[in-house]
Every structure is written in C-alpha cells, then in structure tokens.
C-alpha cells in the first residue's frame, strides 16, 4: 500500500523519501523493490516491539497503552530529526497511528505540512475486539486499551495539518471526534496492470484466506471460521478444500489441519500466484476497521469473495453482484454451499468485482487526488513535494 503510493508519486515526478521502522516481530518484507529504491531516498531502522508479561502487567497501572508506546524508539527519532533538519520537505506523511509518536519532534524541526494517513480508527479495532469476548476479564482489558488508544487518538488528530482516510465511515468517525482540520477520503489504489488472472491455473472449487495473522482481528476471525466450520469441511457437506495462508500464523493453528481438506500453509512465496490458484476468497472479519487491501487485490484478481460487512467496509460493493456478504455462520454456510457448486456464478461475481476496482481503485486516479489534497494544504505559490 505504501509502496504503491510512492510509485504513483514518483511516476508524477515528485521526489520522495521513505523513513521506515522494521519491527522484529513482523517477518513480512514491506521494503520497496530494488527498482523503486533507486528512485527514492530510503532508510530503515530496526525496532523490537515485543512486550514481556511483566511490562503488560505494569502497563495496567498506566494511563497510556503499550500497544502505542512500544513503537517509540529514541534512535529512530534522532534519525527523523536529522533528516527533516537537512531536507526542506513540503509534505511529511505519517502512515498509521503508531508513528504519530514522532509528530512533536518533527513539528519542531520542519515547516512541512504534516499529513496523517489513518489505516484504521485504532480504538474501534480494540472496542470491536472486546465485543467478541465473553470472558469478563478479557472484555474489560480490551475495553481499557480501547479507551486509552482513543484518548491518544483524540490528542493527536488536530495536531496534523490534514488527514487522509480510506473510507467514508472513517471520515465520519474522525469528524465526530470534533476534528477541525481537512479530512480527505482516498481509497486504496492499486496498479491494475499487476493483476492478471489466469483461470487455467485456478482450482475450482477451493476456499482460501490470505492475510497477516499478527493482526488480532484477522487471527480471531480466521479462528472463529475454523472453529465454526471444521466439521463441515472434514465430515459434512462442504466438499471443498480450505487453504489458510499468511505470515505469523500461530503454531496452534496446525491443529486445524485435516488431510486433504484443510491446509494451514503459512507464508507463501508469491501472494498473487497463490490468490490466482484458488477460486473463492473468505474474509471472516468480526472486528477491525478501515479498508482491507487484500479484498481490493482479490477483487482485482476476479475472485469470488465472501466477506462480512465489516470486512468489506469502505468498498462500494453490491451484495450478490460483486461480492457476497455473510455476517454469521448460517450466511457463510449457505454462501459457500452455493459457490462451490456454481462456477459460472463465482466467475460472474469476480468479473463484476474487477470492474468495480477498475472504476474506483485505479492507483493513477487515487494518486492524482492525493496530490490535489496535498496542494490544497500548501500556499498557492509553493510546489508540492520538493
């Protein structure tokens, strides 16, 4: 997502720098490709975001959340200060709430307009997670963090010069917090030329999930799905193979493997090849927020997608036309049962999905709108992004 944005900006002739934190916990490589690295200034700083049980316990008595604080690194802050002091930037964009920890330090050293691109309304993620819990302690614990993160979000939002969100829902939420600065809705944009489905290599029927399971909403959604349908896949009427792929899949998920039925694959070498090889994508998201990049990519690959309403948030879908919405076990069951016996129905859903992405998620259009947003925040005499 970030790399696509940078590629779009570079295509328009803008000079771009990327200062990135590399969390040891996250093994997925999000660094730009070698071609892009040669066109931008790129620096990466390692950070260990792991937290001990003792630190979690101590944090119970704090007003802040360790989920935010663990992304602060004094050496990275020094690196940022040096960079913005030496280069006269027009725009500095913060990708996600965690890096807003460095907002104050950058504000002191740079005259650039500071943009916050929110990937999720973070407190909503934790609040929705709490609603999934029946255990009183877990529910209370998650609600506590939701409140702390919300307090932090509210403190930060009006300190920026502009905010870019992926969905109209997120814009409405941010405005409801009393935010006074400009908020622009800029959906996920992708390079459509990279998404070329080849149905001769697609297994039909087949179900798949692809996503990072170090993100708690993904992990809990997939676990709910596996618990709910395990017997239907192994002994019931859902005669279809299920593939679960992504990074940071917990070891306990191996217990869900069933010979010839359920495959817990972990990381895949080529995500698009994996998506192309399967026919029906599931997105059983029960909490979280924002726009799911994997759904946009799946639609671009003409996949038939079965998702919760929350999972498809921010996409201008039509249920039954370019996606299938299922919000509980029964709805998922009936959607899967129909899809696995009707290949033409699945292909039509996928074809309509691709048309939607072509119309609303073309990277070139999204980047043009992003630059227009930048320009609206700058004095008329200035050129955006030196």
N, C-alpha and C positions, 0 to 999 in steps of 0.2 A: 504494500500500500504506500509506504513512504517512498520506496524506490520508484514506483510508478509516478508519483508526484514530481520527484526530482527529474526523472526522464522527460516529463512533459515540460517542465520549466527550462531545462537545458535545450530542448527542441526549439523553444521560442527565443533562445539566445541569451538567457539570463545566467549570471554567474551564481553558483550555488555551493555552499559549504554544508557538510553534514558532520555534526559532533554527536557521537553515539555512545551510549552505555551498553556494555556487553555483560549481561548478568550471567554468572556461572551456573545458576540453576536452569537457565534456558539454553538447551543444547542446539536449538534450531539456528541455522545461519541466516541472519537477516541482512548481512552486509551486501552492498551493491556489487554487481558483477564487475569483472575486470575492465570491460569497455567503459562502463559508467564511471568507475573510479578514476580513469584517466581524464575525465571531463570535469570533475569537481574537486574541491578540497575536502578530504575525508580523514577524520581522526576518530579512533575508537578507544574507549577507556574501560578496562575490566572492573567489575564490581561484584562482590559477593552479597547476594540478597537473602541468603539463608538465615533463619532465625532459630535460636535454641529454645527449648521449652522454658528455660529459666527466663529468657528475655520476654517470651509471651506472657509468663506469669507476672513479671514485673510491670509489663505494659498495662495490665488490668487496672493498675492504680494511677495510670497516666491519663491526661486529657487528649492526648494525640493517639494516632493509630500506627502501629509498627508496619502496617501494610503500605503506608506512605513513607514513614521515616527511613525504612531500610534502603530506599533509593537515593539517600543523600550520601555523597562522598566528597570530602573536603578537597581531595586532589583533582577530582573532576571539576569542581567549582573553580579552582585555580586555573585549570586549563581553559575553561569557558571565559573567565575574566581576561586572560591573556589574549585570547582570540578576538573578543569583541573590542578590546582596547586597541588592538593593532589594525583592525579592519573596519572601515566605515560602512556598516551594513544599513540597508534601508528597511528590511523586514527580517525579524527573527521569529521563527515559528516553533512553538513548543508542542511536541507530539505526545499528548496524553497528560493526565493529571500528575503523574509521579515526577516528571521533570520540571513541573512548576515550582518545585523546591528551590530551583536556581533563579527564579524570577527576580527577586530583590537584588541579588548580586549583579545580574546582567543589567537591570534597570539603572543602577548607579553608574555603570561604565559605558553605556551605549545610548545614543539618541534614536536608535531604530524603533520602528513601530513593532510592538510585541503582540504576536497572534497566538491564541490558544486553539489548537485543533483537538477537540474532545472526541475520543474514541468511544467512550461510554459516559453516561451520568453515573459516576462510580458509586455514589451512595445508594442508587437504585439497585445496582447489582447486589449489594450486600443485604438490602432490605428484602429483595425478592428471594434471595437465598434463605433468609430467616423464615419466610413464609412456607418454605418447603419442609421445615424441620418440625417434628413432633416432640422431640426431646426438649424440655423446658430450658435446660442449661444452654444447649446449642442455640436455641432460638434467641435467648436473651443475649448470648455472646455475640451473635451476628448482628442483632439489633443495635448493640452497643457500638460496634465498629461502624455500622451504617450511619449512626448519629455523629460519631467523631469525624468520619470522612465527609459528611455533609457540611459540618461546621467548617472544615478546612476548605471545601469547595466554595462555600459562600464567601469566605475571606479572600479567596484568590480571584474570583471571576472578574470583579470590577477593577482589578489591578492591571488587566491587559488592555490593549487598545482595540482589539477586535477578537471575535470568537467565530470559528468555523465548526459547524456540526454536520453530521452525515444525514440526519433525519429531521423532518418537521416536528416529530414528537420531542426530540431532544431540544430543539429551539424553544418550543412552548414551555418545557420544563425549566430551562435556564431563564427565560423571561419571567416565569412565575416566581423565581427567586429574587426578583427585583433588580435584575441586571440592567444597567443603563447603557452599556456600550453596544456597538453594532454587532449583530449576530447573523451570519450567513449560512444557509443550508447548501452544502456542496456534497453531493453523494459520492460514494466510492466510484472511482473511474478506472477502467482497465483498457489495456491495449488489445483491441479486438483481434488484430492480426495474429496474436499469440494463441488464440483459442480456435483450434481446428479439429472438430470431432471426426472420428473415423469409426463408423458403426461396424465395419468389418472386423474390428478388434474389440467389440463390446460383447460381454457376456450377458445374455438375457434368458431368464430374469436373474437379477442379482441386486442385493441391497448393500449400501455402503455408508459409512460415516468417515469423514476426514476432518480433523481439527486438532488443535493443541489441547491436551488434557491436563496441562499445568494451569489452565484457566478453569477455576472451580465450577462455573456454570456449565461448561462443556462436560466436565467429568461427571457431575451429578446427573445431567441429562442423559448421558450415554448409559450410566449405571442404572438409572430408572428404566430405560428402554430394555436393557439386557435382562434385568430382573423381571420385567413385565412380560417379555416375550420368549424367554429362554425355552420353556417347554413347548411353545407353539412352533419354534424352529426345529427342535430336536425330536419331538414326539407328536406334534399337532398337524394342522392343515396348512401351515405356511411352508410350503415346499419350495424354499428358496435359500440360497447361501447368503450369509451376512458377513461383511468384511469391516473391521474397525481398524482405522489407520490414523497415525498422528504421532507427534512427539510427546515424551513424558507420560506415557501410559503406565499407571501404577502396576506393580507386579501382581497384585491381587486380581487384576483383570484376566490373567491367564486362566483362572478358574472357570471363566465363561467359555473357553474354547470347547468346541464339540466337533469331533472328527467328521469332516465332510459337510459340516453345517455352519459353524461359527468360527471365524478366523480373526484372531487378535494379532494384527500384523506389525504394529508399532510404526516407526518411521518408514517412509517409502523414498526411494531414490529420486523419483520424478513424480511430483504430485499430479500434473496434468495427464501423464500417461496412466496413472492409477485411476483418476476420475474417468478417463475415456474408456477404460477397460470394464467399467461397471455401468449398470443402467439406471438404478433408482437410488437417489440420494435421500438420506434421512437427516433431519435436523430437529432432534427432540429437546430443544432448549426450553427449560422451565423457568429460568431466571436470567439476569443479564440485561443488556440494552444495547442501543446503537445499531449499526448495520453490519451484518455478518458478511465479510468479504468472501468467505467460502461459498455462500449462497450465490452471490453475484457471479463468481467464477463458475460454479456449477451450472447456472442458467446460461452463461456464455458457451458452455460445452454441450448445450442442448440436453441437459439431464432432466429427467422427470424427478421433481423434488417434493417430498412430503415433509412439511415443517409445521411446528406450532406457529400460532400468530405472532408470538414474541420473537421466535427465531427469524421470521420474515419481516420484522419491524423495519420501517423506513423504505421498503421496496413497494412500488405502486403496482402490486400484484392483483390479479383477479383469480379468486379461488375457483379451481376447476378448469381454468383456461391456461394459465402459465405457471401454476403451482398448485399443490393440493395441501389444504390446511387441515391439520388434525391436532386437537388440543387435549385429548385424553386417550386412554388405552383403546377403547372401543373404536374411536375415529381412526386411530393409527391402524388398528387391525383390519378394518374394512377397506381402508385406502390401500394397504399393502396387498390384501387379498385380490382386489380388483386389478391392481397394476401388474402383478406377477403373471396374470393370465391374458393380458390385453396389451401386446407390444405396440400396436398402432396407436392406442390411446396414450401410452407413455411417450411415444415419439412426437405426437401432436403437442402434448404439454411442453415437451422440450423445445420444439420448434418455436412455439409461441414465447417461451421464456427467452430464447435467443433474440427474438425481435424486440422484446422489451428492453433488454440490455443494450442493443444497438441504438435504441431511441433515447435512453435515459442515462446510460453509464459509459458512454464513449469518453475515453480519457482526454482526448483533444478538447472536447466541449467543456468538460469539468475544469481542466487547467485554464482555459480561457476565462471562465467565470471566476476562478480563484485569483488570477492576476487582476481582473477587474475589481475584485474585492480589496486586494492589496492597494491598488491605485486609489480607490475611494478613501483610503485612510491617510494617504500622503498629501503633502502640499502640492498644489497644481503644478508648480514648477519643477518638481522632483521626478526623476525616472525611477520606476520600481526596480528593486533588486540589483544594486550595483555589485 
